[in-house]
Amino acid sequence: MPDKYFDPSEIVRGIQQLLVSDKKKIAFLFGAGTSLAKKESSSPYIPAIGRMTELVLAHLKEDSVNGDKYEKALAEIEEELKQQGQPLNIETLLSNVEEKIMIIGNGTLNKLTKDEFITIREKICGKIREIVSVHRDIDSKEDSLIQYDLAKWICNADRKFGVEIFTTNYDYLLEIGLEANGVPYFDGFTGSYKPFFNADALENVNYLPKQTKLWKIHGSLGLHKDASNGRIIRMSSDKDDLLIYPSSLKYSNSKKLPYSAFMDRLNLFLKQDDAVLFVCGYSFGDEHINERIMSALKTDTTAHVFVLNYDIIWKKNDKGENVKAYTFTEDSYLGKLAARNRKISVLATRTAVIGGQFGEWKIRPDLDSTDSLSPTSYFSEDVTYETDPKTGTSSKKPIKNGKGELLLPSFVSFVGLLKNMIPKDEWEDSCGE
């Protein structure tokens, strides 16, 4: 057990001060977990990898011509992965398929030809595009998105330097939130008829000092390669969208335009003094992104990275009941990463690494619950009840020891903190007014 404790109230107030400081350059790195987050029960969202895998597998097995053939091949692939100690999910499946396409030649593997594996790859990628295309069902529901509230904070926060957003997500949820609030933003493209990617514009964005920047580092729906001149252009989404799919090829693909330019921008941002990067919904599973972050933090700057690590998983206990478990530990990959670099603070649900030290959350007992920054808005304190030694029944007297869960690793809670920083009368106003 850790012998060090961190006061969540101090951390939260420190984050607020960073967000309002005109000296700080603020950026966000958003991963898949932020597109999974739902502001309301009916909010559009992108399912997590587990559910997405189920949908992709069902799509393959339901093929009217080759469904049975694909199902047998998938069973064999799952067994292969199991022997390698890997689960069957979109990334491992797509990696397995990509590798077989490269080595199969004129033969067969899993009783499939090269052309059949290519077809499977196209079906997987097509289903992924379909799943992330939730913008088609949003219509007038923009304000039901948590990304809408994030954009509302951006347009109300009077900052000297524009916010930069880096995201691995392909979907349009961030764009919808920004545009619904009338927030001007630059995404590296210029033009009207066929907006084209201008990599040079990412090297120095000082000519747009207060404008929000949106960098989609794994590509986006609607990005294409213009066959006539080789430019990267933006147009309506279709099967030829330029996306880095989750497979063993994503590292090499990340070195191509436009992805490499966005990665360079992330590295350049973190090499600035007073740069602060908030990471949310990203599990640090992409080595090509991690390398850019770590290499930038080795430079002699005052940059800092706050990782909001939602590490809750649900497991069944011996009684078959679902119980909470927490994946962030001192010995986890992210725990070791932060322990070696004091410029990284990992704020997980029950524990954290701050200043290179691992510890638990423990809130002070003297905090005022009526404070404008109520502890209940960012921390859930554990509560137990005394047990009567004679009867064995619990009394109604609560026992608190200050320990509990930090809520901020949840994207919804983090955006809620941002929202609470804006006066209600200003929050209700539209940015375009």
C-alpha positions, 0 to 999 in steps of 0.5 A: 500500500502507498504511504503517501497521500495527495489532496485532490482539492489542491490538485483541482485548484492548481488545474483551475489556475493553469486553465485561467492563466494567460501565461500558459499554453493549453492543449488537450490530447483526446483518445477513444475514451472521450468519444465513448463519453456520454453527457446524457443517456441518449447522447450519440457516442462511439462504442468502446473496443469491446463492443466495436469488435463484436459489431465487426465480427458479426458483420463478417459472419453475416456476409451472405456469400462467405459468412460461414467461411469467414466464421471458421477462419475467425475461429482459427485466428482467435485460437492463434492469438490465444496461443500468443497470449493476445485477445481477439479484438479489432487491433489484433484481428486487423494486424493478423489479417494485414500480416497474412496479406503480406506473406500469403502469396498465391497460397492459402491461410485459414483456408482463405486466399490473399484476395479473400483476406483483402476483402476481410480487411475492407469489410473491417475498415468499412464497418469501423467507418460506419460505426464512427459515423454517428454524425449522420444521426445527430441532426439537432442534438448537438447540445447533447454532446459532451464535446458541445460543453467542451466547445462552450468552455473554449469560446467563453474562456478568454485566453491569450493563446488559443487552445490546441486539441490533438485527437486520435479519433476519426469522428466529427464529434469535436467539429460538431461541438465547435461549430454548433457554438460558433467557435472558429478553428483551424485544422491545417486545411485551407481552401473552399472548393477542395480544401487542401492540407498545408503542412507548413502552416503547422510549423508556426501558428502564431499568425492565428494566436487566439484561434482554436486548433484541431489536429486529428493525428490518426486521420479523419472522416472526409480526408482523401488523397487527390489523384490528380496532384497527390494533395491531401484534401477534405471532402465528403466521407466515403470508403477512401477516407484516410485513416490510421486503422488500429493494426500493426501498420499504424506506426509506419502509417503515422510517418506519412502526411498529414499524420506526421505533420500533426505528430510534429506539431504535438512535439513542437507544442510540448517544447514550448515553455509554459505548455500544459497538455491535458490527456484524457481518454488515451491509454498510452497504447500507441508507441509512436505518440508516446515517443513524441511526448517523451522526446519533447519532455526531455528538452529544457522547458517548463512544459507539463503533462497531466494524464487523466487516467480513468482506470476503472474496470468491472470484474466478477467476484467469487459470487458472480457479482460485478465489482470495481477494480483499478488498473493503474498501479506503481508498476504499470507502464504509465506508472513507471513512465511518470515515476521517471519523469517529473513533468508527467502527472498521472491522476487516476481514480484512486491513486496518482503519480505526482512529482515522480511519487506514487500515492493515494487520494485523501481529501482534507476533513475541513473543506467547506462543502458549500464552497463554490468548488464543492468537493463533491464535484470532483471527489467521491469520498468512501463511506462505511458504517459502524457494525454493532458487535452484538447484532452484527448489523450496520448502524446509520453512523457513517465513517469517513477516512478521507480516501475515495475516488477522483472523478476528473479522469471521467471526461464528463466530469472533467468537462463539468469542471471546465463548465463550472469555471464559467459564470452561468450567465456567460455560459448561456450566451452563444459564442456567435453573439 
